[in-house]
């Protein structure tokens, strides 16, 4: 008798001894209840995310109309964090929206979208690339969220010049001129709720969300050393 190999699978109940059949039926009943619970969870997350998107978009529009200053920047970062949480439901759709996409175009759009936020925070954003086009297979919205989270993390914690670079091989690098990340912390920073400093803003989910998105794309993310100091996050995604 084969064990279930994925969600929705059931143990075969044909040609099993009579004394084993009650056990098989009990296991299949438990698997069905797990499936139903999973589906209810997915519907709740999807509905909650849908309800969040409209008020968050309205809030961001109103904040963008405020006068420039530290409070406006802080509120925009917080609103963006809420918008990122609304995208969590997209991560669970393994491969459902995967398609061939151009990482150069994707990162160029992120740099353009975040340039006003960086400027108001006293930062500059630089965007460079190797080839004119670097193709990968994935879901554009979560990948945009991953790059956005890395850039916003740099705006909030590092400042100065923030660089986005796309290279062949599905590589995206986001680097900054901040104090960098100690080698002992370079694995732990992707854990949920982990923060380098106890007094840091946020719940410590931004980098964990990035890691989850990259993992769902069968990719890899790490913190690499750069000669000029600062932090450099390198995402490597499978080619299209």
C-alpha positions in Angstrom: 0.0 0.0 0.0 1.5 3.4 -1.0 1.5 6.3 1.3 -0.2 9.6 0.1 2.2 11.7 -2.0 0.6 15.1 -1.8 -2.4 17.1 -0.6 -5.6 15.6 -1.8 -4.2 12.0 -2.0 -5.9 9.2 -0.2 -4.9 5.7 0.8 -6.3 3.1 -1.7 -9.1 1.1 0.0 -9.6 -1.6 -2.6 -8.3 -5.0 -2.1 -7.3 -4.4 1.5 -7.9 -7.0 4.3 -11.1 -6.5 6.2 -9.4 -6.0 9.5 -7.3 -3.1 8.0 -10.2 -1.4 6.2 -11.4 0.6 9.3 -7.8 2.0 9.7 -7.7 3.0 6.0 -11.1 4.7 6.2 -10.0 6.5 9.4 -6.8 7.8 7.8 -8.7 8.9 4.6 -11.2 10.7 6.8 -8.5 12.5 8.6 -6.8 13.5 5.3 -10.2 14.8 4.0 -10.6 17.0 7.1 -7.1 18.3 6.7 -7.9 19.3 3.1 -11.1 21.0 4.2 -9.2 22.9 6.9 -6.6 24.0 4.4 -9.2 25.2 1.9 -11.0 27.2 4.6 -7.6 28.8 5.6 -6.9 29.7 2.0 -10.3 31.3 1.5 -9.9 33.3 4.7 -6.4 34.5 3.7 -7.6 35.4 0.2 -10.7 37.3 1.4 -8.7 39.1 4.1 -6.0 40.2 1.6 -8.7 41.4 -0.8 -10.3 43.5 1.9 -7.0 45.0 2.9 -5.8 46.1 -0.6 -8.4 48.9 -1.2 -8.1 50.7 2.1 -4.3 50.4 2.1 -4.2 51.8 -1.5 -6.3 54.8 -0.4 -4.1 55.3 2.7 -0.9 55.3 0.5 -2.5 57.8 -1.9 -3.4 60.2 1.0 0.1 59.8 2.6 1.8 60.7 -0.7 -0.1 64.0 -0.7 1.5 65.0 2.7 4.3 67.4 3.0 7.8 65.9 2.7 9.3 65.0 6.1 10.3 62.2 8.4 6.7 61.5 9.5 5.5 61.1 5.9 8.4 58.7 5.1 7.8 56.7 8.3 4.1 56.3 7.5 4.7 55.4 3.9 7.1 52.6 5.0 4.5 51.3 7.5 1.8 51.4 4.9 4.0 49.6 2.4 4.6 46.9 5.1 0.9 46.4 5.4 0.5 46.2 1.7 3.3 43.5 1.7 1.3 41.4 4.2 -1.7 41.6 1.9 0.4 39.9 -0.7 1.2 36.9 1.6 -1.7 34.9 0.1 -0.1 35.0 -3.3 2.9 33.0 -2.0 0.9 29.9 -1.3 0.0 29.4 -4.9 2.9 27.3 -5.9 3.5 27.8 -9.6 -0.1 28.9 -10.3 0.9 32.2 -11.8 4.4 31.3 -13.0 5.5 32.6 -16.4 8.6 33.8 -18.2 9.5 37.3 -17.1 12.3 39.8 -17.5 14.1 40.6 -14.3 15.7 43.7 -15.8 12.3 45.2 -16.5 10.9 44.1 -13.1 13.7 45.7 -11.1 13.7 48.9 -13.2 10.0 49.3 -12.3 10.7 48.7 -8.6 13.6 51.3 -8.7 11.3 53.9 -10.3 8.4 53.2 -7.9 10.6 53.6 -4.8 12.7 56.5 -6.0 10.3 59.1 -4.4 10.3 57.2 -1.1 14.1 57.0 -1.1 14.5 60.7 -1.9 12.2 61.7 0.9 14.3 59.6 3.3 17.6 61.1 2.1 18.7 58.1 0.0 19.6 57.6 -3.6 18.7 54.5 -5.7 21.0 53.3 -8.5 19.8 50.7 -11.0 22.3 48.8 -13.2 22.2 45.5 -15.2 24.4 43.3 -17.3 22.5 42.0 -20.3 19.6 44.1 -21.5 17.3 41.2 -20.7 17.6 38.5 -18.0 14.8 35.9 -18.2 13.5 33.9 -15.3 10.3 31.9 -14.6 8.2 33.1 -11.8 5.3 35.1 -10.5 5.9 38.8 -11.1 3.9 40.2 -8.2 5.6 38.3 -5.4 9.1 38.8 -6.9 8.4 42.6 -7.1 7.4 42.4 -3.5 10.7 40.6 -2.6 12.9 43.2 -4.3 10.7 46.0 -2.9 11.2 44.6 0.7 15.0 44.5 0.2 15.1 48.1 -1.0 12.8 49.4 1.7 14.8 47.5 4.3 17.9 49.4 3.1 16.1 52.7 3.1 15.0 52.1 6.7 18.2 50.7 8.2 21.1 51.8 6.0 20.5 55.0 4.0 23.0 56.5 1.5 23.2 55.0 -1.9 21.1 51.9 -2.5 22.1 49.8 -5.6 19.9 47.3 -7.5 21.8 45.2 -10.0 20.6 42.5 -12.3 23.0 40.0 -13.9 22.8 36.9 -16.1 22.0 33.7 -14.3 18.9 35.1 -12.7 20.8 37.2 -10.2 19.4 40.2 -8.4 21.6 42.1 -6.0 20.4 44.9 -3.6 23.3 46.5 -1.7 23.6 49.6 0.5 26.2 51.7 2.3 25.1 51.0 5.8 26.9 49.3 8.7 26.5 45.8 7.1 25.3 42.6 8.8 27.5 40.6 11.1 28.5 37.2 9.7 27.0 35.5 12.7 23.6 37.0 11.8 23.5 36.4 8.1 21.5 33.2 8.3 19.2 34.2 11.2 18.0 37.5 9.6 15.7 35.4 7.4 14.0 33.8 10.4 10.5 35.2 11.2 10.4 37.9 13.8 14.2 38.1 14.0 15.6 41.6 14.3 19.2 42.7 14.5 18.4 45.3 17.1 15.6 44.8 19.7 14.4 48.4 19.1 14.1 48.1 15.4 10.8 49.0 13.8 8.5 46.3 12.4 7.8 42.7 13.4 10.8 41.3 11.6 8.8 39.7 8.8 10.1 41.6 5.8 13.2 39.5 5.1 11.4 36.3 6.1 8.8 37.1 3.4 11.6 37.6 0.9 13.1 34.3 1.8 9.7 32.5 1.5 9.1 34.1 -2.0 12.5 33.0 -3.2 12.2 29.5 -1.9 8.8 29.1 -3.6 10.5 30.0 -6.8 13.1 27.3 -6.2 15.7 30.0 -5.9 18.3 31.0 -3.3 19.0 34.2 -1.3 22.0 35.1 0.8 24.0 38.0 2.2 27.4 38.4 0.5 30.5 40.4 1.3 31.2 43.6 -0.6 34.5 45.4 -0.6 32.9 48.8 0.2 31.1 47.5 3.3 27.4 47.6 3.8 25.0 44.8 3.1 24.4 43.0 -0.2 21.5 40.7 -0.6 21.8 38.3 -3.6 18.8 36.6 -5.0 19.4 33.8 -7.6 16.3 32.6 -9.5 16.0 29.7 -12.0 16.3 30.6 -15.6 13.1 30.6 -17.7 
